[in-house]
Amino acid sequence: MDFGLVLQTDPPASQVVSLMRRAEAAGFTHGWTFDSCVLWQEPFVIYSRILEHTERLTVGPMVTNPSTRTPEVTASTFATLNDMYGNRTVCGIGRGDSAMRVAGRAPNTLARISETMKIVRALGRGDEADLGGGMVVKFPWVREGARLPVWMAAYGPKALKMTGEEADGFILQLADPYLTEWMVKAVRAAASAAGRDPSDVKICVAAPAYVTEDDSPEALAHAREQCRWFGGMVGNHVADLVSKYGTDSGAVPQELTDYIKSREGYDYAHHGRSGNPDTAFVPDEIVDRFCLIGTADAQVEKLRRLRELGVDQFALYAMHDAKEKVIDAYARDVIPKVNA
């Protein structure tokens, strides 16, 4: 199993670079960041520094969207980084929940994501792409052998289907084994129905991890409070699904829809941050299911279960008060055991 580190690009950027260097030394293979240009600093500028100061780490957004930048700009940015540092990027893409809403715009449609994935992937590897209306373009400077995988974040049935049909990878932002199994099956079934080899679609589970010294109530309570924000973030996406499909349609698992019934609102000023006051509705059970909470051995056990379900990478959100500690704990007590 591969391991990724996910950070927000809060200033100073030098700290983001330092943590990514620490992660590479610890055995992590991927460095991801949020991409929401109003809330955080511009990630693609920081990627250049991360790539310069690491040797093997693959970097990318979790996730970008089709409208903050036009598809050809996104493709050119990735292709430039790959030309400089040797195919060490991956384009994670989604609807743009926070990036679009904080700018007063609605998240992107699946049709727009589909169109953008095709353009970005083609231009990134040096092929022609139709930008619409018959306007076909190609980057003349992309060298032979360039590649740019595009991984799609999804929860709902239509998005899962499109991921299996079109994406190079699937990003699932929760670490609950039951829901992981349900969604991975949906993606792989769609890939197979589209004539693809389901194993060609990489599976990435992304969630916060907080390693505790023991399983005492005090240690677990602190860890849960540091990660409760994640249930609120996932709740935004679930609320969109409920508004579209309802709570009892069967299109969305009941395990996702039940916990947001007491959700009252969401302020993006606290998005993705521990102590978010808009996540009090998230129960401990959801934190435990969606995140990796507890001792290193407990997390190893859960990661092995996820790997058995076909997960290729666990991407660790480190938005809490123990960033360095969790990286070091994974280096010492988790990654070696999972990959023994």
N, C-alpha and C positions, 0 to 999 in steps of 0.2 A: 504494500500500500504506500502511495505517495502521501506526503504531508505538505500542507500549505499554511502560510501565516497571512491573516487578513488584518489590515490596519486601516484606520482613518488617516487622511493626510492633514492632520493638525500640525500647525507650526510648533517647534521648528522642524523643517524638512530634514535636517541633519539627524534628528532622532529617529525618524522613519527609516532613513538609510541605515543607521546604526542597528536598529532592531532587525532589519532584513539581513544584514551581515551576520548578526548573531544567529538568526534562524538558519541560514545556509550552513554555518559551522556546526549547528546542532543536528543537521541531517534533513532539514526541510528542503523540498525541491521547488516549491512555488511561493512567490510573494504576490499577494493580492491587495488591492486597496478599494475602498469605496470610491465612487465617482459622482460627486454632486457639487458642482462648481460654486454654488452659492454658500453651501455649508462648510466646505473644506477647500484646501488649496488644490491647484490643478495637478492631477496625478501624473499626467504624461511627462511633465517637466521633471517630476521626481523620479519616474521610472528610469530616465536617462542616467541619473546619478546612482540609482540602485544597481543598474546593469554595469556601470563603470566600476563599481566597488565590490562586485561579486563576480564569481567565475562561472557558475552553472545555473543559478537561480533563474527560473522562468517567471516573468511578471505579467500582470494584467489586471483589468478592473473587474470588480465583483459588485455591481456590473455597470457597464456603460449603457447608453440608449441611442436610438436612431436619430434623435432630434436636437440634442444639445450641440452636437457637431453634425454637419452633413456627412453622409456615408463616405464620400471620397476624401474628406478631411480626416476622418477616423482611419480609413485604410492607409492614407499617406503617412500618418503619424506612426502607426504600427510598422509599416514597411520600412520607414526610415530607421526606427529602432532596430529592426531585424537586420538591416543592411550594416548598421554600425556594430552590432553585438552578436550577430549570428543566430537568427531564428530562435530567440529566447523570449517571445511574447505569446500570449494567448488572449483572444478577444472574448471576454465574458460580456453577454448582452442580455438586456431585459427591457421591461416597459418603461423604466425610468421613474419609479414611484416618487422618491424624494427630489430628484433633480428637476423633474418637470413640475411637480406641485408647488415647490417653493418659488418657482418662477411664474406661477399663475397659469400653468398650462396643464392639460390632462395627460396622463400617461399614454404611451404609444399603443397603437393597435397591433394585433398579431400580424396583419398584412404588412404593416410598415416594418416590423422586425424581420419578417421573411425576406422582404425586398432588400433590406440593409445587409442581412447576413450574406446573401448571394453577392452583393456588390463588394463588400469588405473582403470576403474570402478570395474572390477572383482577382481584384486589384492587388491584394497583398501578395499573391503568388506570381504576379506579372501578366495575368490574362486580361482580356478585354471585359468590360462590364457596361451594361446599359443603365444609365442614370435616370432613364425615363424619357418618353417621347422620342425614342430613337437616338438619343445622344449617347453614343458609344465612346468610351475613353479607355486609355491604357497608360500606365506609368512606364515611360521609356527607360527609366533608370533602374528598375527592379532586375536583379541578377538571377540567372538560372539557379534553381534549387531553393528559391525563397518559398516559404509556406507560412500560412497564418490560420491556425485552427480557430473556429468560432464556437464557443460553448454558450448554451442558452439557459437562463434561469426560468423555472416554470413551477406552477402549482396546479392550475386548473386543467380540466380534461382536454380542451382544445390546444392549450399551450404544450401540454405533455405530448400530445399527438404530433404537433409540429416539430418539437424537439427531436423525437424519434425519426421523423421523416427527413429533417434537413440539417440538424446541428451536428457538430463534431463531438460535442460533450454536453452533458446535462448537469446543471448546478441546482442542487436541492438545498435550500437554506433551512434545514432542521435535521436533527440527528436521531429522530425516533425510529427505531427499527421497524415497527409495524407500518408506519406511513412511508418509510423508505421502500420497503418491499412492495407496497401498493403502487407507488409512483414509478419505481424502476421497471416493474412489470408492464405498466402502461407505455413507457417510453420504448421498451424493447419490442413490445407487440407492434407498435406503430412502425418501428424500424423494419421489422420483419415483413410487415404488410406492404411496405414501400420497396421491397426487394433489396434491402440493405442487410449487411451482417450486423446483428444487434451488438456484437462485441466491439464494433467500430465506434460506437458511441460511448465515450468515457463518462464515468459516473463520479461526480464530485459532491460529497456531502459537506456542507459548511455550517458551523455552529460554534458558539462560545465554548471554551473549555477552561475550567478552573480546578487546579489540582490542590487538594487539601492534604494536610499532614496525617489526618486520621478521619474517621467517620463520626466524630462527636457532633451532637446537635448544634453546638456553637459554630464549629467549622463549616458545617453544611449550610447553616443559616446565612452566614456571611457570604459564602460562595453563591448562594441563590440570589441574594440581593445584588451582587455584582453582575449577575447575568440575566436578571428579570427583564431588562430592557429588550432582550431578544424576542420574548414572547409578544411584546407590544409591536415590534417591527414586523414580525410574521403576521400579527393580527391585522395590520394594514392590508396586506395582500389577501388575507382570508375575507376581510370585510368586503373587498371588491368582488370576490367570488360569490359571496352570499347575496350581494345586491344583484348579481347577474343570474345566479342559478337557484337562489333560495336556500333554506336550511335543510329541506327534506327531499331534495330532488334525486339524491343518490349520486349526483355528479361529483360531489365533494365529500370526502369521508367525514362522518359525524365527529370523529376525534378532532378534526380541525375546526368545525363550526361551533361546537358546544361552548368552548371556553371564551369566545368573544361576545357572548350574550350580554355581559355587563360592561362591555367596552363603551365609553362615553365620548371619546374624541382623541385627537392626537395633535400635539404641537411639535413640528419638525425642528424647533430650536433645540430639542433634547434628543433628536434622532440618533439611535445607535450609541447612547451613552448610559453608563451605570447611574443609578439614582434618578432615572427618568420618571417624573411624577405621573405620567400618563399610562404607566404600566402596572399600577396597583391592582388592576383587575386580573392580572396573570397569576394563577395559583401555583403553589410550589410543585404540584404534580406536573404541570406543563413545563416548568423550568427543568425539572429532572428528566422529562422525556425528550425535550427538544435540544437540550445542551448536554455536555459532559461534565458532570459535577461529582466530586469525590476524590478518593485516593487514586494514585497512578494505576494500581492493580485493577480497580473498578473500571477505569477508563480503558485499559487494555482489553478487558473482557467485552465491553460494549463495542470497541473498534473491531474486534475480531468478528462479532456478530454482524456488523455492517459490511465487513469484507466478504463474509459468506453470502451476503445478499447481492454482491457484485460491485460494491463501492471500490473505485480505483484510487480515490484520493479523499482524505479528510482535511478540510481547510479550517483552521482554527482561528476564530474571531478572538482577538486579544484587546477587547475594549473593557478593561477593568483595572484594578489597582495592583495587578501582579503580572505585568507583561513579561518582564525578564524571567521571573520565577517560573512561569508556565513554559516558556521556551526551554529553559534549562531542565525542568522536570521531564519534559518530553524527550529531550536529548538523552537524559540519563536513564529514565525509568519506563518510558512508553514506546518510543519508536524502535529501540532495539528488541523489545519483547514482541511487539506486533509483527515485526519483520524477521524474527529469528528463524 
